[in-house]
């Protein structure tokens, strides 16, 4: 039995698959099998793989018995025989030491990932995503950022075969990104996941990628998937019961995302650094207080009482300094997604002894 099974689904990849095959064959860890699953190609890519398999018995060409990426992935996994499985895309290139380093890493973790270098035509958004995910190395960092975007790039994943369900159907089919769904599922099951601090994969970007064309990878699909897992996240729900919740991000957009993710949950207050939002809150509180006093002289500060209604408290907007002076040490949900702003917020939280993944999480 080989030490590792590499799972490589492909479709019409003739222009890149030879580079992929070469990088697989050059691995310093030679004890592997590479399963290339053809998902209905109409170009020369199956013939290229077949020729490589004729020369190298470790390479195997399989046909997807179904249709689509999820089917191809699951069918390859069902054929795997090794104790470790490695994901790879047919348009990417492995570092020669990738298998060796990630197999060693799997001695201490359930799921191993690595850092990535981009090749091809990457846009600004993809470059920022790779910079961000490359910065998440430890398990606590990955867990704390799992609801921003997928914290690991799918073709970097290596995992123990013991994580497989009995029927081998690891990936779920649906209107969502299958890789992100799997990573969220693994993390919420308590699987350990870390990155090797080495660039072991060159990830190719091009206009034919599913992530650019398929609606399962659009912004709405990511949002709906996050929402489902946030509501089913037992650890997070328990955290929100143990401590008051505070939302960092008082803009209309941040509030709407929070309300959609956590319907019925009222935060203790919002946190923001924008003077305009703080000033607007002070003005609204002043107006509300005046209106409240006119409607109900017995209403307390910050409460609004209407005829026949119980008073309720409006969540306020406070500064970061007020948050860090709060003796209750609330749990912080960071909803700021502006490029460059989130790292500043996280740095401030870290400096004030807020631990990522324990005292706060970031949400996209």
WOBELFEN-V223239 format. One record per pair of residues at least 4 apart in sequence whose ideal C-beta (glycine too) atoms are under 7 Angstrom apart, sorted by the first residue. I is the first residue (numbers start at 1). GAP is how many residues later the second one is. D is the distance in Angstrom with one decimal. If there is no record, write none. Layout:
((I:GAP:D) (I:GAP:D))
This chain:
((1:80:5.5) (1:81:6.2) (2:29:5.4) (2:30:5.2) (2:31:4.6) (2:79:6.5) (2:80:4.7) (3:26:6.8) (3:28:4.4) (3:29:6.3) (3:79:6.0) (3:81:6.5) (3:100:6.1) (4:28:4.4) (4:78:5.0) (4:80:4.7) (4:82:5.3) (4:95:5.6) (4:99:6.0) (5:28:5.2) (5:30:6.3) (5:75:3.8) (5:76:6.3) (5:77:4.1) (5:80:5.2) (5:81:7.0) (6:18:6.4) (6:26:6.0) (6:28:4.3) (6:29:6.8) (6:80:4.6) (6:82:5.4) (7:28:5.8) (7:66:6.5) (7:69:4.3) (7:70:6.2) (7:73:6.8) (7:78:6.0) (7:79:6.9) (7:80:5.7) (7:81:7.0) (8:12:7.0) (8:26:6.4) (8:27:6.7) (8:28:4.9) (8:80:4.7) (8:81:7.0) (8:82:5.6) (9:28:4.6) (9:30:5.7) (9:60:5.9) (9:63:3.7) (9:64:5.7) (9:67:6.5) (10:7:6.2) (10:26:6.1) (10:28:6.3) (10:29:6.8) (10:31:6.8) (10:35:5.9) (10:80:3.5) (11:28:4.2) (11:29:6.2) (11:30:5.3) (12:29:5.0) (12:30:6.1) (12:31:4.7) (12:33:6.3) (13:4:4.4) (13:32:4.6) (13:77:4.0) (13:78:5.9) (14:29:4.3) (14:30:4.4) (14:31:4.4) (14:34:6.3) (16:4:6.3) (16:74:6.3) (16:75:3.9) (16:188:6.2) (17:4:6.1) (17:28:5.0) (17:31:5.5) (17:32:6.6) (17:73:4.9) (18:4:6.4) (18:30:6.1) (19:4:6.5) (19:74:5.5) (20:4:6.5) (20:70:5.1) (20:71:6.7) (20:72:6.3) (20:73:6.5) (21:4:6.3) (21:31:4.9) (22:4:6.3) (23:70:4.5) (23:71:4.2) (24:10:5.1) (24:70:6.2) (25:31:6.1) (26:70:4.9) (27:5:6.7) (27:67:6.9) (27:69:6.1) (27:71:6.8) (27:72:4.7) (28:68:5.5) (28:69:5.2) (28:72:4.8) (29:70:3.9) (29:71:4.1) (29:74:6.2) (32:26:6.0) (32:67:6.0) (33:25:5.5) (33:27:6.4) (33:48:6.7) (33:49:6.6) (34:24:5.9) (34:25:4.9) (34:26:6.9) (35:25:5.3) (35:27:5.8) (35:41:4.7) (35:44:5.8) (35:45:6.7) (36:13:4.6) (36:23:6.8) (36:24:6.9) (36:25:5.4) (36:26:6.8) (37:25:4.8) (37:27:5.4) (37:35:4.4) (37:38:6.0) (37:39:4.5) (38:8:4.9) (38:23:6.7) (38:24:6.9) (38:25:5.4) (38:26:6.3) (39:25:4.6) (39:29:6.8) (39:30:6.7) (39:33:4.5) (40:24:6.8) (40:27:6.6) (41:4:4.9) (41:5:5.3) (44:4:5.8) (45:4:6.5) (46:4:6.1) (46:15:6.4) (47:4:6.4) (48:4:6.6) (49:4:6.2) (49:10:7.0) (49:12:4.6) (50:4:6.6) (50:11:5.2) (51:4:7.0) (52:4:6.0) (52:7:5.1) (53:6:4.4) (53:7:6.0) (53:8:5.3) (62:13:6.9) (62:14:6.6) (62:17:6.3) (64:7:5.6) (64:8:4.3) (64:11:5.7) (65:10:5.6) (66:5:3.3) (66:9:6.9) (67:4:5.9) (68:4:6.9) (69:4:6.2) (69:109:6.8) (69:141:6.6) (70:4:6.3) (70:101:4.7) (70:103:4.7) (70:108:5.2) (71:4:6.1) (72:4:6.4) (73:4:6.4) (73:98:4.9) (74:4:6.4) (74:94:6.4) (74:95:5.1) (74:96:6.3) (74:97:5.5) (75:4:6.8) (76:4:6.7) (77:8:6.7) (77:87:6.6) (77:91:5.2) (77:93:5.5) (78:90:3.9) (80:5:5.6) (80:81:7.0) (82:79:6.7) (83:77:6.8) (83:78:5.1) (84:19:5.8) (84:22:5.5) (84:74:6.2) (84:76:6.1) (84:77:6.5) (85:73:6.9) (85:74:5.7) (85:76:6.0) (86:13:6.5) (86:16:6.8) (86:72:4.7) (87:67:6.0) (87:68:5.1) (87:70:4.5) (88:4:6.2) (88:6:6.6) (88:67:5.3) (89:66:4.3) (91:113:4.3) (91:115:6.9) (92:63:5.3) (92:109:5.8) (92:110:6.2) (92:111:5.4) (92:112:5.7) (93:109:4.2) (94:4:4.5) (94:106:6.8) (94:107:6.2) (95:104:6.9) (95:105:4.3) (95:106:6.8) (97:4:5.2) (98:4:6.0) (98:102:4.1) (98:103:6.8) (99:4:5.8) (100:4:6.6) (101:4:6.3) (101:95:5.4) (101:97:6.2) (101:99:6.4) (102:4:6.4) (102:10:4.6) (102:12:6.6) (102:56:4.1) (102:94:6.2) (105:4:6.1) (105:7:4.1) (105:91:5.3) (106:6:5.3) (106:52:6.1) (106:54:6.0) (109:83:4.6) (109:84:6.4) (109:85:5.0) (110:49:6.4) (110:50:5.6) (110:53:6.1) (110:81:4.3) (110:82:4.7) (110:83:6.6) (111:46:6.4) (111:48:4.6) (111:75:6.1) (111:80:5.8) (111:82:4.1) (112:46:4.4) (112:82:6.7) (112:84:6.3) (113:39:4.0) (113:43:4.6) (113:44:5.7) (113:82:4.5) (114:42:4.9) (114:81:5.8) (114:82:4.5) (114:84:5.9) (114:86:4.0) (114:87:6.1) (115:19:4.6) (115:80:6.4) (115:82:6.7) (115:83:6.3) (115:84:4.5) (116:14:5.5) (116:18:6.3) (116:37:5.3) (116:40:6.2) (116:83:6.5) (116:85:5.2) (116:87:5.0) (117:82:5.0) (117:85:5.1) (118:4:4.5) (118:8:6.9) (118:9:6.6) (118:12:5.7) (118:85:5.8) (118:87:6.1) (119:83:4.9) (119:84:7.0) (119:85:5.0) (120:84:4.3) (120:85:4.2) (120:86:5.1) (121:84:5.4) (121:85:5.9) (122:4:4.4) (122:5:5.3) (122:83:4.1) (124:4:6.3) (125:4:6.4) (126:4:6.3) (126:79:5.7) (127:4:6.4) (128:4:6.2) (128:211:6.4) (129:4:6.2) (129:20:6.5) (130:4:5.9) (131:4:6.8) (133:18:5.9) (133:19:6.5) (133:20:6.1) (136:5:4.4) (136:6:5.1) (136:9:5.7) (136:15:5.0) (136:59:6.8) (137:4:6.2) (137:57:6.7) (137:58:4.7) (137:60:5.6) (138:56:6.3) (139:4:6.1) (139:53:6.0) (139:54:6.0) (139:55:5.3) (140:4:6.0) (140:216:5.5) (140:217:4.4) (141:4:6.3) (141:215:6.1) (142:4:6.5) (142:9:4.6) (142:10:6.9) (142:51:5.6) (143:44:6.0) (143:214:4.3) (144:212:3.7) (144:213:3.7) (144:217:5.3) (144:218:6.4) (145:6:5.1) (145:217:5.3) (146:5:5.5) (146:38:6.1) (146:41:5.4) (147:79:5.3) (147:83:6.4) (147:214:6.3) (147:215:6.9) (147:216:4.5) (147:217:6.3) (148:214:5.0) (148:215:6.7) (148:216:4.3) (149:73:6.9) (149:215:5.8) (150:27:7.0) (150:29:6.1) (150:30:4.1) (150:33:5.7) (151:32:7.0) (152:4:6.0) (152:5:6.2) (152:31:6.1) (152:43:6.9) (153:50:6.3) (154:25:3.7) (155:46:6.3) (155:48:6.8) (156:45:5.2) (159:4:5.4) (163:28:6.6) (164:4:6.0) (164:6:5.8) (165:4:6.1) (165:5:6.5) (170:12:6.8) (171:7:4.8) (171:11:6.1) (172:6:6.5) (172:9:5.6) (175:41:5.9) (175:46:6.0) (176:5:5.3) (176:40:5.9) (176:45:5.2) (176:48:6.8) (176:49:4.3) (177:4:6.5) (177:39:5.8) (177:40:5.2) (177:44:6.3) (177:45:6.6) (177:48:6.8) (178:4:6.4) (179:4:6.5) (180:4:6.3) (180:42:6.8) (180:45:6.1) (181:4:6.2) (181:44:6.0) (182:4:6.3) (183:4:6.4) (184:4:6.1) (184:45:4.6) (185:4:6.3) (186:5:4.3) (186:7:6.7) (187:4:6.6) (187:6:6.5) (188:41:6.5) (188:45:5.9) (196:4:6.4) (205:4:6.8) (207:5:6.4) (209:4:7.0) (210:4:4.5) (210:7:6.5) (211:6:4.5) (215:6:6.5) (216:5:5.3) (217:4:6.4) (219:4:6.3) (220:4:6.4) (221:4:6.4) (222:4:6.3) (223:4:6.4) (224:4:6.6) (225:4:6.6) (226:4:5.9) (226:138:6.5) (227:4:6.5) (227:33:6.5) (227:34:5.4) (228:4:6.4) (229:4:5.9) (230:6:6.7) (230:31:5.1) (233:4:6.2) (234:4:6.2) (235:4:6.4) (236:4:6.4) (237:4:6.7) (238:4:6.3) (239:4:6.5) (239:92:5.4) (240:5:5.3) (240:25:6.9) (240:91:6.5) (243:87:5.6) (243:88:4.3) (244:24:4.1) (244:84:5.9) (244:86:4.4) (245:20:6.5) (245:22:4.9) (245:23:6.5) (245:85:6.4) (245:86:5.5) (245:88:6.1) (246:21:5.7) (246:22:5.5) (246:23:6.0) (246:25:5.9) (246:77:6.4) (246:84:4.2) (246:86:5.2) (247:7:6.9) (247:11:5.2) (247:20:4.7) (247:23:5.0) (247:86:5.1) (247:88:5.7) (248:23:4.3) (248:84:5.6) (248:85:7.0) (248:86:4.7) (248:87:6.5) (248:88:6.1) (248:97:6.0) (249:5:3.3) (249:23:6.7) (249:85:6.9) (249:86:3.6) (249:87:4.3) (250:4:6.6) (250:5:7.0) (250:20:4.0) (250:22:3.9) (250:27:4.7) (250:67:4.7) (251:4:6.9) (252:4:6.3) (253:4:6.6) (254:4:6.3) (254:81:4.0) (254:82:6.6) (255:4:6.2) (256:4:6.3) (257:4:6.2) (257:78:5.9) (258:4:6.1) (258:75:6.8) (258:77:5.7) (259:4:6.6) (261:102:6.8) (266:49:6.2) (267:48:5.2) (268:47:6.9) (268:62:5.6) (269:46:5.2) (269:47:4.5) (269:48:6.7) (269:49:5.2) (270:45:6.0) (270:47:4.8) (271:47:5.7) (271:49:6.1) (271:52:5.0) (272:5:4.6) (272:6:6.5) (272:45:5.6) (273:46:6.9) (273:47:6.2) (274:4:6.9) (275:4:5.9) (276:4:6.2) (277:4:6.4) (277:40:5.6) (278:4:6.6) (278:39:5.6) (278:41:6.4) (279:4:6.4) (280:4:6.3) (281:4:6.1) (281:35:6.0) (281:36:3.7) (282:4:6.3) (283:4:6.4) (284:4:6.0) (285:4:6.0) (285:17:6.5) (285:29:6.9) (285:31:6.7) (286:4:6.5) (287:4:6.2) (288:4:6.0) (288:16:5.5) (288:26:6.2) (289:4:6.3) (289:12:6.5) (290:4:6.6) (291:4:6.2) (291:13:7.0) (292:4:6.2) (292:7:4.3) (292:11:6.1) (292:12:4.8) (292:13:5.8) (293:4:6.1) (293:6:6.6) (295:10:5.9) (295:11:6.0) (296:9:3.6) (299:4:4.9) (299:5:6.9) (299:6:4.1) (299:12:5.3) (300:11:6.8) (302:11:5.6) (302:12:6.3) (303:8:3.9) (303:9:6.6) (303:10:5.6) (304:7:6.5) (304:8:6.4) (304:10:6.8) (305:4:6.5) (305:6:4.2) (318:4:3.9) (318:5:6.0) (320:4:6.3) (320:28:5.8) (321:4:6.3) (322:4:6.7) (324:28:4.5) (326:4:6.2) (331:28:6.5) (331:29:6.8) (332:17:6.6) (332:22:6.5) (332:27:6.7) (332:28:3.8) (333:28:6.5) (333:30:5.9) (334:8:6.6) (334:11:5.8) (334:26:6.0) (334:28:4.3) (334:29:6.7) (335:28:5.7) (336:5:5.0) (336:6:5.6) (336:9:5.9) (337:5:6.7) (337:27:6.0) (340:4:6.9) (341:4:6.3) (342:4:6.2) (342:20:6.2) (343:4:6.2) (344:4:6.6) (345:4:6.4) (346:4:6.1) (346:10:6.8) (347:4:6.3) (348:4:6.5) (349:5:3.8) (349:11:5.5) (350:4:6.5) (354:5:4.1) (354:6:5.3) (355:4:4.9) (356:4:6.5) (357:4:6.5))
